[in-house]
Amino acid sequence: MERKKVLVVEDIKQMFLLYRYCLDSHFDVHMAKSFKDVQNFENKDDVVVTILDYHIPGESFENILTYIKDNYPFSKRLLISGHADSLGLQEKYGNDLDGVFSKPLDDYTKLAGYLVDLVGPENLQRSKV
């Protein structure tokens, strides 16, 4: 069985490593440091969750979010950002996101359980064809 993928759109490697540490027991975790990485990621259909940071150098959040909505058809979308106005981001993008959280999270170790609940345990693995 092949594990489903979580794509973390994050330009800070330490944050990515934290996400991977917390999610690796359930998901195959991948990093995209730029919009180009998001565009070039293979197997977009296997991505069940995309975790987005609000500030990615070189591209607007709106363009990245629109691209993910259009090209990652089975992905839930979470914004986890250190942006000071997370309530404003929730109001602005809430219809296009499945969750908005502020960094730092209270407990990063609970993130895996939240994502499993979000995508449904039955959607975690897919047989290779």
C-alpha positions as CSV (number, residue, x, y, z in Angstrom):
1,M,0.0,0.0,0.0
2,E,1.2,3.5,-0.8
3,R,0.6,6.2,1.7
4,K,-1.2,9.4,0.8
5,K,0.8,12.5,0.4
6,V,0.8,15.8,2.3
7,L,2.4,18.7,0.5
8,V,3.8,21.4,2.8
9,V,4.3,24.7,1.0
10,E,6.8,26.2,3.3
11,D,10.1,28.1,2.6
12,I,11.6,27.5,6.0
13,K,13.2,24.1,6.2
14,Q,12.9,23.8,10.0
15,M,9.1,24.2,9.8
16,F,8.9,21.6,7.2
17,L,11.0,19.2,9.3
18,L,8.6,19.8,12.2
19,Y,5.6,19.0,10.0
20,R,7.3,15.9,8.7
21,Y,8.2,14.7,12.2
22,C,4.6,15.2,13.3
23,L,2.9,13.7,10.2
24,D,5.2,10.9,9.1
25,S,3.4,8.2,11.0
26,H,0.4,8.6,8.7
27,F,1.5,10.4,5.5
28,D,4.2,10.7,3.0
29,V,5.2,14.3,3.6
30,H,6.8,16.5,0.8
31,M,8.1,20.0,0.8
32,A,7.5,22.7,-1.8
33,K,9.7,25.8,-1.2
34,S,8.3,27.8,-4.1
35,F,5.5,28.1,-6.6
36,K,7.6,26.3,-9.1
37,D,7.9,23.3,-6.8
38,V,4.1,23.3,-6.4
39,Q,3.7,23.3,-10.2
40,N,6.3,20.6,-10.8
41,F,5.1,18.2,-8.1
42,E,4.3,14.8,-9.6
43,N,1.2,12.7,-8.6
44,K,-1.0,15.6,-7.6
45,D,-3.9,13.3,-7.4
46,D,-2.3,11.5,-4.4
47,V,-2.0,14.7,-2.3
48,V,-4.8,14.6,0.3
49,V,-3.7,17.7,2.2
50,T,-1.8,20.8,1.2
51,I,-0.5,22.9,4.1
52,L,0.2,26.4,3.0
53,D,2.2,29.2,4.6
54,Y,0.9,32.7,3.8
55,H,4.3,34.1,2.8
56,I,6.2,32.2,0.1
57,P,8.9,34.3,-1.6
58,G,8.4,35.1,-5.3
59,E,4.6,34.4,-5.6
60,S,1.4,35.7,-4.1
61,F,-0.6,33.5,-1.8
62,E,-3.7,34.0,-4.0
63,N,-1.9,32.6,-7.1
64,I,-0.6,29.6,-5.2
65,L,-4.0,28.9,-3.6
66,T,-5.8,29.2,-7.0
67,Y,-3.3,26.8,-8.6
68,I,-3.7,24.2,-5.8
69,K,-7.5,24.5,-6.1
70,D,-7.3,23.9,-9.8
71,N,-4.6,21.3,-10.0
72,Y,-4.8,19.2,-6.8
73,P,-8.3,17.9,-7.1
74,F,-8.4,15.6,-4.0
75,S,-6.5,17.9,-1.6
76,K,-7.8,19.6,1.5
77,R,-6.2,23.0,2.0
78,L,-4.9,24.3,5.3
79,L,-3.3,27.6,6.0
80,I,-0.9,27.6,8.9
81,S,0.7,31.0,9.1
82,G,2.6,33.3,11.4
83,H,0.8,36.2,9.8
84,A,-0.4,38.5,12.5
85,D,-4.0,38.7,11.2
86,S,-5.1,35.1,11.0
87,L,-8.7,36.1,11.6
88,G,-8.5,38.4,8.6
89,L,-7.0,35.6,6.5
90,Q,-9.8,33.3,7.6
91,E,-12.4,35.9,6.5
92,K,-10.7,36.5,3.2
93,Y,-9.8,32.9,2.2
94,G,-12.1,30.8,4.4
95,N,-14.3,29.6,1.5
96,D,-11.2,28.2,-0.3
97,L,-9.6,26.6,2.8
98,D,-10.5,23.7,5.0
99,G,-8.8,25.3,8.0
100,V,-6.8,28.3,9.1
101,F,-4.4,28.1,12.0
102,S,-1.8,30.5,13.5
103,K,1.8,29.6,14.1
104,P,2.9,28.4,16.4
105,L,0.3,25.8,16.9
106,D,-0.5,25.0,20.5
107,D,0.4,21.4,20.0
108,Y,2.0,20.3,16.7
109,T,1.7,16.6,17.8
110,K,-2.1,16.8,17.4
111,L,-1.8,17.9,13.7
112,A,-1.6,14.3,12.4
113,G,-4.9,13.3,14.2
114,Y,-6.6,16.4,12.8
115,L,-5.5,15.6,9.3
116,V,-6.6,12.0,9.6
117,D,-10.0,13.2,10.7
118,L,-10.1,15.8,7.9
119,V,-9.4,13.3,5.1
120,G,-11.0,10.3,6.7
121,P,-9.0,7.2,7.7
122,E,-10.4,5.3,4.8
123,N,-8.6,7.7,2.4
124,L,-5.1,7.3,3.9
125,Q,-3.9,4.5,1.7
126,R,-4.4,3.5,-1.9
127,S,-3.4,0.3,-3.6
128,K,-0.8,0.6,-6.3
129,V,-2.2,-0.2,-9.7
